[in-house]
């Protein structure tokens, strides 16, 4: 069964280009010009991934992201943000809000496809790993759950993948490039800020002491 990509983009030319392209390479595609339109009429779709424009009339991409994160059925679906903004803060807000990746307009369709494929490949992989215990943390890859002292910690898809990677290589220092390749499955120059932002949000949710910064190198779990 083909995977389904939901695109929310108010620019009709971009929306139709993405619809045509992703259908041509084998995906089911649902396109909406606004968040309101998706939430009113898109309920029958079973999305494998969302592509959201951050600058939308009415409900913007960040508000859509918040609503998706709060939905029990959609909160684990990966989200890729499209933005024409060059401000780093807009990218930071998207990543902190739970987005898994972002692409700045104007973008190349092959780069966008590479990022989409990387996200979908990660969500579709077999999940048969054993539970990983790190102190008072329990990381269950099969259930995709993290518990701290028995209490469930809500993580986004990429936050979970990052934590699982660091925990599975406990004691080893991983560079930002290593993490980018392993978790995001691509290696685009200048994108290591994505790793830093996900480490930041993990620290906010888990507390201090779980992820250490190795200055000039990367990160590790002690």
C-alpha positions in Angstrom: 0.0 0.0 0.0 1.5 3.4 -1.0 2.5 5.8 1.8 0.5 8.9 2.0 2.0 12.4 2.2 -0.2 15.3 3.3 0.8 18.7 2.0 -0.5 21.9 3.5 0.7 24.8 1.3 -1.2 28.0 0.3 0.9 28.6 -2.9 -1.1 26.8 -5.5 1.9 26.4 -7.9 4.1 24.8 -5.2 1.2 22.7 -4.0 0.4 21.3 -7.4 4.0 20.8 -8.3 4.5 18.7 -5.1 1.3 16.8 -5.8 2.3 15.9 -9.3 5.9 15.0 -8.3 5.2 12.8 -5.3 2.3 11.0 -7.2 4.7 10.4 -10.1 7.1 8.6 -7.8 4.5 6.4 -6.2 3.0 8.2 -3.2 -0.6 8.9 -2.3 -0.9 12.7 -1.9 -3.4 14.8 -0.1 -3.1 18.6 -0.7 -4.7 21.4 1.3 -4.4 25.2 1.0 -4.8 25.8 4.7 -4.8 24.1 8.1 -8.5 24.8 8.4 -9.1 22.9 5.2 -7.1 19.9 6.4 -8.8 19.6 9.8 -12.2 20.1 8.2 -11.9 17.6 5.3 -8.7 15.5 5.8 -9.9 13.2 8.5 -10.2 10.2 6.3 -6.5 10.2 5.3 -4.0 8.1 7.0 -0.8 10.2 6.6 2.6 8.7 6.7 4.2 12.2 6.7 3.2 15.9 6.7 4.8 18.7 4.7 3.7 22.0 6.2 4.3 25.5 5.0 5.1 27.6 8.0 3.7 30.8 6.6 0.0 30.2 6.0 -3.0 32.6 6.2 -5.2 31.9 9.3 -3.7 28.9 11.1 0.0 29.0 10.5 2.3 26.0 10.2 3.4 26.2 13.8 -0.2 26.1 15.0 -1.0 23.1 12.8 2.1 21.4 14.2 0.9 22.0 17.8 -2.5 20.5 16.9 -0.9 17.5 15.3 1.4 16.9 18.3 -1.7 17.0 20.6 -3.6 14.4 18.5 -3.1 10.8 19.8 -3.4 9.4 16.2 -1.1 12.0 14.5 1.4 13.0 17.1 3.9 10.3 16.0 3.6 11.1 12.2 6.8 12.8 11.0 6.6 16.5 10.0 8.7 18.4 7.5 8.4 22.2 7.5 8.7 24.4 4.5 9.7 28.0 5.1 10.6 31.0 3.0 12.0 32.7 6.1 15.7 32.9 6.7 15.5 33.7 10.4 17.1 30.9 12.4 14.4 31.6 15.1 11.7 30.4 12.8 13.5 27.1 12.2 14.2 26.8 15.9 10.5 27.3 16.8 9.5 24.5 14.3 12.1 22.1 15.7 11.2 22.9 19.3 7.5 22.4 18.4 8.1 18.9 17.3 9.0 19.2 13.6 11.4 16.5 12.4 13.1 18.5 9.6 12.7 21.7 7.6 13.5 22.9 4.1 14.0 26.5 3.1 12.3 27.9 0.0 13.3 28.0 -2.8 14.2 24.3 -2.5 15.4 21.6 -5.0 12.9 18.9 -5.5 15.6 16.2 -5.2 16.7 17.5 -1.8 13.1 17.5 -0.6 12.6 14.0 -1.9 15.8 12.8 -0.1 14.6 14.2 3.1 11.1 12.8 2.7 12.5 9.4 1.9 14.8 9.5 4.9 12.0 10.3 7.3 9.7 7.6 5.8 12.5 5.0 5.8 13.1 5.6 9.5 9.4 5.4 10.4 9.0 2.2 8.5 11.9 0.2 9.8 11.4 -3.0 11.9 11.2 -2.3 15.6 12.3 -5.4 17.4 15.1 -4.0 19.6 15.3 -4.8 23.3 14.4 -2.3 26.0 17.4 0.0 26.7 18.0 1.0 30.4 20.0 4.0 31.3 19.8 4.7 35.0 16.2 5.7 35.7 15.4 5.8 31.9 13.7 2.9 30.1 13.7 3.2 26.3 11.4 0.7 24.5 12.0 0.8 20.8 9.1 -1.7 20.1 6.5 0.4 21.9 8.3 3.7 21.0 8.0 4.7 24.7 10.4 6.3 27.1 9.8 6.2 30.9 11.6 8.1 33.6 11.2 6.5 37.0 8.2 4.7 35.5 6.5 7.9 34.2 6.0 8.2 30.5 8.0 11.0 28.8 6.3 12.3 25.6 8.9 12.6 22.8 8.6 13.4 19.1 9.6 10.9 16.5 13.1 12.4 16.0 13.7 13.0 19.7 13.0 9.3 20.3 15.4 8.3 17.5 18.1 10.6 18.8 17.8 9.3 22.4 17.7 5.7 21.2 20.9 6.2 19.2 22.8 7.8 22.1 21.6 5.2 24.6 22.4 2.3 22.3 26.0 3.7 22.1 26.3 4.7 25.7 29.7 6.0 26.6 30.7 6.7 23.0 31.0 10.3 21.7 29.0 10.8 18.5 29.7 13.8 16.3 26.9 15.9 15.0 27.6 14.6 11.5 27.4 11.0 12.8 24.0 11.8 14.4 22.7 13.6 11.4 23.6 10.6 9.2 22.2 8.0 11.6 19.0 9.7 12.7 18.1 11.9 9.7 19.7 9.6 7.1 21.3 12.4 5.1 24.4 14.5 5.1 23.7 18.1 4.0 26.4 20.6 4.9 25.3 23.2 7.5 22.4 21.2 9.0 24.0 20.2 12.3 21.9 23.0 14.0 19.0 20.5 13.7 20.9 18.1 15.9 21.6 20.8 18.5 18.0 21.8 18.7 16.8 18.2 19.2 19.4 17.7 22.0 18.1 20.9 23.6 14.5 19.8 23.6 15.5 16.3 24.9 17.3 17.9 27.8 14.3 20.0 28.6 12.1 16.9 28.7 14.5 14.5 30.5 16.3 16.9 32.8 20.0 17.5 33.2 22.7 14.8 33.2 21.5 12.4 30.6 23.2 13.9 27.5 26.7 15.4 27.8 28.2 17.8 25.4 31.8 17.0 24.4 33.2 20.3 23.5 34.3 20.5 19.9 33.2 17.0 19.1 29.6 16.1 19.8 27.4 14.4 22.3 27.3 11.2 24.5 25.2 9.5 27.2 27.5 8.8 30.2 
